[in-house]
Amino acid sequence: MKRLLPQSLLGQVMLVLAIGLMVGQAISATLLYRAAEQRRETALVSALAFRLVAESSQPGFEEREARRAARRAERRAARIEQGLPVRDDAAPRPFARQFRIGVEQTEIMPIGVDEPRFPDYETALRDVLAEQDLVVGYIIVTRRLAADDPFVRKVTEDRPRLRGPGWEERQILVAAVQRADESGWLVARVPEPRAPRNAIGTIALQTAVIFAILFALLYFVLRRITRPLAQLTTRVTDFSRQPDHAVRLEESGPGDMRRLIAAHNAMEARIAALLDEKDVMLGAIGHDLKTPLAALRVRIESVPDETQRERMASSIEDITTTLDDILVLARVGRSDNSLENVDLSALCISVVEEFEDLGEPVTMAEGPRLVAPVQVTWAKRALRNLVSNAVRYGRAARVTLIKDDGYAVLRVDDDGPGIPPGEIEAMLEPFTRGEASRNRATGGAGLGLTLARAIAEQHGGTLSLSNRLVDGEVVGLRAEIRLPKD
């Protein structure tokens, strides 16, 4: 699921916007639909109430219809006498426009018990009639097809002009109101308006227009922010790998982003300057120390006591080696040598062979052929340090190359006493070692693991230490360098 979600700031904001627009549009469409339904219901109830109120103040239905028929006949005769065209009453006209049927009066219940009822309409109709001071008894509201209503069928048979295309399928709302004295019923009918065509298409078009406008505006705004942010992220990544190459980024984007880029440029320039100063200082220290050490190494040859001479030579050698380790550690990440794809199996074999030639108990297990981008000199130095520690503290070293979740793992196992769990992290710090003396034969200066970790991190990997357990007992130490394969 996580892989399907956008990882960039631009993608996540656009996704949130899309979800927000969809939810907002759904709520808006629902509210609009409900408002339209309420207006429609109000209009239908008002039409029913108008007809019922008008009927209650007029003579009977039959007398009124007779007068209407007489007036129509008089108007027709007058037009014929004047020679004017006369409309054919049998010609059908649209049912929705010509359905003006009067209120029916009946003595019996006009609505069947099996027909659906609409309490909301009934309550609303009663309230409207009460506002018009019309007191009624029982109210029933139902819905029928025009063709299923006997009164409508009779009226359309008598007045064919009311018929129109599809009039039989039109829905009509029928309201039956009992007189207050329970002497009979008044029945009013109104046709329900058809649902507007392409309502869903209109909402979809509206949503698409909103999406297009907001997406376009927000996209350009976010691109103005995220483009310099992406450039800054790339630059920070590159600078972490090559801190000796300072590059000034162009200050672009909003004001906050420009200030951030300016602060990064100043920080990067300052760090690069400090690293340069450090290199100059370390180079001077190395030169100033190695020269007198070399001279001292020559002078001790004149010491007559061989034992004392060997001790002094060993001390000078320890100082020189420690100084070399310090300088190497300081130069990690500052080398001009670029990474290259290397067969790690061959690299491990070459390191193991170096120790075998010295008669050390170092072996290599069978493993896959793995290729990874590394700096060969540094990678060998890191593995060499781990093997050297394993031989020194664990009596033997076994090197294994494995593949684990996209990483190449250089594993070194020994048979030593391991490290107390609380001291494992401290062993990776400079000048920390498990053996108290500074004798290189038994422990050295404590820079081997620190240098190996720095090299692993320079390659985008890690160095980890853990005790090997068998039946709960520590049987040795395991050191692993994990390097990314790609």
N, C-alpha and C positions, 0 to 999 in steps of 0.2 A: 504493500500500500504506500509506503513512504517513497518508493521509487517513482510512483505515478505522480506524486505532488511536485510542483516546481520548487527548485532549490534556491533560485536567485531571488533577490528582493523584488525586482520588477515582476517576475512571474507570480510570486506570492501575493503582492498587492493587487495585481490584475485578477487573480483568482478570487480574492476576497471581494473585490468590486463586482465580479460576475455573480458571485453567490448573493451579495447584498442586493444587486439589481433584480435578480430573479425572485428573491423573497419579497422585496418591496413591490415589484410589479404584481406578484401573486396576491399580496394583501390589497393593493390598489384595485386590481381587477375584481376581487371578491367584494370590496366595499362598493365599487361602481355597480356591480351586478345587483347587490342587495338594495342599493338606493333606487336603481331602475325598477326592481320588483316592487318596492314600496310605493313608488310613484304610480306604477301600473295598478297595484291593488287599490290605492287611494282613488285613482280615476274610475276604476270599475265600481267601487262602492259609491262614489259620488253620483255616477250615472244611474245606478240602481235607485239610490235615495231620491234623486231628482224625479225619476219617473213615478216612484211611489207617492211622493209628496204631491206631484202634479195630479195624479189620479185621485188622490183623496179629496181634492178641491174641485173636481170636475164631475159632470153627470156620468151616467153609466157608460160602459164600453160600447154597447150596441148602439145607443143613441149617438155617441160621438162618431163612431165609424160610419153611421148612416149619413150624418151631416157632411163628413169628409167626402163620401162617395157622391153626394148630391153636388157639392161644390166642384168636384172634379168633372162631373158630367156637364155642369153649366159652362165651365171654362172650355171644355172640349167642343161643346155645341157652338159657343161664341167664336172659337177659332175657325170652325168649319164654315160658319156663316160669313166670316170675314175673308175666307179663302186662304187662311194661313196654314202652314204645315202642322200636322198633328203627330205627336210622338206615338209610336206603337207601344201600348202598355205591355204587350207580351214580350217586347225585346228585353233580354236579360241585361242587368247592370251589375257591377261588382257588389258582392254580398256585403263586404265590410262597410261600404259607403251607403248602401240603400236599405240596410237593415234597421228600420225605424218602426218596429212593431210595438203597439201600445201594450198597456198593462192588462193582463187577463184577470178576470174576476171569476171565482169558482167557490162552490160550497164544500167541496171535498178536498182532502189533503192532496196537493198536486205533485208531491215528491215521494217516490217509493222508499220503503224502509231499507232496501238494499243499496240505495245510491249513496255515494260518498258525501260526507259533510265537511264543511270548512269552518271550524269555530272562529278562526281569526276574522274571516269575512263577516260572520254573523255578529260578532261583538262590535266590529267597526261600523257595520250598518245600523245596529241598534243605537250606537252613540250619535251617529249623524242624524237619524230620525228624531232622537230625543232633543238635539239642538234645534230642530225645526218644529218642536212642540207637537210632534206626531206620536201619540201613544198607541202602541201596538202590543199584541200578545206574543205568540210564539214566532220565532224567525228561523228559517231553514235556508241554507245556501248550498247549492251543489253545482256540478259541472257536467255538461252533456255535449254530445255531438249534435249539430243542427238537425241532421237527418233523424236522430232518435227522439226529438222533441215533437209530440203530437200537435201542439199549438203552432209551432213554426211550420210544420208540414202543411197544416190546413191553410195558414195564411199564404204560403208560397203557392199553393194550388190555386187560391182565389186571386192572387196577384203575381202572375208569372214574372213580372219585371224585377221582382226581388231576387230572382234566381241569378246566379252567376257561376263562373267556372269554379268547381270544387267547393260549392257552398255546403254540400252535405258533410264534408270533413271539418268544417269550421267548429271550433269549440265555443260554446256559449255558457255564460254564467247565469244561473237561474236562482232568483231569490223569491221565496214564498213567505209572506208576512200575514199572520193571522190578525184579523180586526180586533180592536180592543174589546168589543162586545161579543167576540167569538161567533159572529154571524157569518163568517166566510173568510176567504183568503184572497189577497192580492198577490199576483205573480208577475214579476218583472224579469225581463231577459235582456242581456247585453252581450254582443259578441266580444270575445277576448281578442285583443290585437295580436297579430302575428309577431313572433320574435324577430328582431332586426336581423337582416341578412348580413353574413360575413362579420358578425360580432367578434368571433375568435380571430379572424384574419386582421381586423382592425387593431385589436389588442396586440397581436403578434407584430404587426407593422410598427405600432407605437413603441413596443419594446425594442425592436431592432433599431429604430432611429435613436432612441435613448442610449442603447448600447454603443452604437457607432459614434455618437457625439462624445459621450463621456469617455469611452475607451481611447478615442483619438486624442482628446485633450490630456487625459491622465497619462497616456503613453509618452507623449512628448515631454510632459513635465517630469515624469519619473526617469526618462532617458537622460534628461539634463542633469539629474542627480546621480543616477547609477553609473553613467559612463565614466565620469572622473573617479567615482568610488571604485569601480572595477579596475581602472588603471592604477589607482593607489594600492589596491590589494595585490595586484600583480607585481608592482614595484617593491612592496614590503616583502613578498615571497622571494623575489630575486635578491634583494638586499640581504635577507637572512642567509642566503647561500653564498653570496660574494660581498661581504661587508666592506671590502676594500675598494669597491667600485661605486662611488657615489654618482647618482644621476639626478638632475634637477627636473622635477615634473612641472608641466605647465599648470598654472593655477586657473582652473575653470570651474564652471558650475555655480550654484548659489553661493552667497556670501559665506555661510558656515562651512561649505565644502572647500572654498578657496582658502579660508583660514586654516582648515585642517591640513590641506596640501602644503601650505606655506610652513606650518609647524613641522610637518614631516621632512620637508626639504632641509630645514634648519637642523633638525635632529640627525638626519642622515649625514649631513656635512660634518657635524660635530663628532659623530661616531667614527666616521672615516678618518678624520684628523687625529682622533685619539688612538686609533689602531696604527696609523702611520707613526705617530710618536712612540707607541709601544714597540713597534718593529725596530725603529731606530735605536731605542734604548736597549732592547734585548740584544741587538746586533753589537752595540758598543760593549755591553756587559760580557757577551760571549767572547769578543775579541780581547777585551782587557783581562779576562780571567784565563782564557786558554793560553795566551802567550806566556805569562809567568808560570803557569802549571807545566807547560812544556819545558821551560827553562829549569824549573825545579826537578822535573823528571830526569833531566840530564845531570844535574848536580848531585843527585843522590847516588849516582853511579860511583862516586868517590867515597861513599861511606864504606869503611872496611868490614863492618859487621854485616854479614849476608842476611841474617834474620831481620835485622832492623831495616836493611835496604829493601827487602821484599815487602815488609809491612808498609813502609813509606810509599813504595811504588803502588801497592794495592789501594792505599788511601787516595793517592793522586788519581788512580784509575776510577775509583768510585766517584770522586768529585767530578771528573770529566764526564763520566757516563750520566750522572744526575743532571749536570748542566746541559748535556745533549738532550735528555728527556724533556727538560723544562723548555728548551728552545723549540723542540719538535711540537710540544703541546701548544705553545704560543702560535706556531705557524699553521696549525690545523685549520682548514677553511680558507687559508690565504694563499694556497698553492695555485700556480697558474696552470697546472696540469688539469685538463678537462676529463670528465667521466667517459669511459668506453665500455662497450659490452664485452664482458669477460666470462669465460667458462670457469665458474666457481669451483667445480670439481678439480680442474687442473690447478687452480690457485691453491686449494687445500693440500693437494698432493705435493706441490713444490715446497710448502711450509713444513709438512710432515717429513719429507726427505731431508730437509736441513737438520732436523733434530735426530733423525735416524743416523745420519752421517757422524753425529757427535756421540752416538751410542746411547741416546736417551730412549726410555720406554714409551714411545709415541706410536700409535697405530691409527689407521683410518678405516672406517666401516664403509661397506658398499652403499652407494646412494645414487640418486638420479643425476642426470646431467642438467645443470641449471645455468642459465645465462642471465646476468644482471649488470646494469651500468654501475661501475665502481671506478675509483682511482686506485690502480693496482698497488702502488707503493704503500698507500695508507691502509688498504684492506689487508695486505700481508702483515703490516706492522701490528694492526689490531689483533689478528689471529695469532701471530707470533707471541704477543704478550699473554694472551689467554693460555696458550699451550705451555709457555714458560712458567706461569703461575701454577698450572696443574702439575707439572713435573716437580716443581720446587716444594709445593705444599701437599700434594696428593700422591706422590710416588710414581704416577703414570698418567698418561693422557690418551683419551680416545676421541678422535675427531669424526663428526658425522655431519653430512650435508643433507637437509630435508627441505621439502616444500610444504608450506603451511599457509593456506588462505591468501594466496597472492604474494607471499613473502618467501625469500630464500633464507633459511636459518642455518647459521654456522654454529654447531654445538660442540662443546668441549666438556667431557666428563672426566673426573678424577676419582681416586679411591681414598681421599684424605678425610680428615675429621669434620669437614664442612665448616660452616660459619654460624654462630648463634643467630637466630632469627632477628633479634633486635639490632644486630650490627651489620646486616647485609647492606643497607643503604649507605652506612658510613664507610664501608669498604670501597665505595666508588668515588669518594672524595680524595682530593690530592693529599699526598704524604700520610695516608692511612694504610696500615698493613697489619696483618694478623700476627706477625712475629715482631717482638719488641725491638730487636737490634736493628742497626742500620747496615749490617754486614751484607754486601751484595750476594754473598754465597748462600745466605739464609733468608734474604727477603728483599734487599734493595731499598730504594727510597720511597716506595709506595705510590709511584706514578703510572704503573702499567695499566691498571684497570681504568684509571681516570682518562688516560690517553685512548684506550680502546673505546670507552663510551663516547668521547669527543668525536672520534672517527666515525662511529656508527651513526651518531646524530647528524654529522656533516653529510652523510649519505641519505638522510631521511629515515634512518632506522633507529633501533634501540639496542641497548645492552642490558641483560637481566641476569641475576644470580639467584640460584635456588638450591636447596639441599636435596640430594637424592635420598629417598627413603625406601627401605625394604622392611616390611613388618613393623613399621613405626620407628625403625632405627635408622640413623643417619649413616649412609655408606659412602658418601662422597659429595662433591660439589658439582653443579652443572652451570656452565656459563653459556649464554646464547646471544649471538648477534643476529638480529632480524633486519634484513635489507630488502627494500621493495624491488620486485622484479622488473617493474616498468617505470 
